[in-house]
Amino acid sequence: MEKKENDKHIKRMADLLLKGATLTDLACPVCGSPLFRLKDKTLWCAKDEKKVVIVKDGEETSKPAGTSGLETLEATLLAKVQDVQGKIQRTENVDELKKLTSALSELLDSLEKVKRMKKG
């Protein structure tokens, strides 16, 4: 059973490398497994499948926002994306279209950040 779990761990590490993650010289403080740096610069433990935050002596960690608040924000952003999408479909004014696509891009960036926060 332990060999099967170890094979899964190795496969997850290989998948991270294939997706562009970088193997670091750091180890997970919980399990001791090597840490990977993802493209968005976060540290990731493949064994625990969790984001890892390294805090130096004397530093304080920031407290993550509550999950329910993030879910509400995610739902709000999704609704706004749909609203802007509808406006893009209806407009024929080029200047208005530029403003709407810019707003849509910012909404999608924010939505992606919220999803990352929920994972981490």
Secondary structure, 3 states (H helix, E strand, C coil): CHHHHHHHHHHHHHHHHHCCCEEEEEECCCCCCEEEECCCCCEEECCCCEEECCCCCCCCCCCCCCHHHHHHHHHHHHHHHHHHHHHHHHCCCHHHHHHHHHHHHHHHHHHHHHHHHHHC
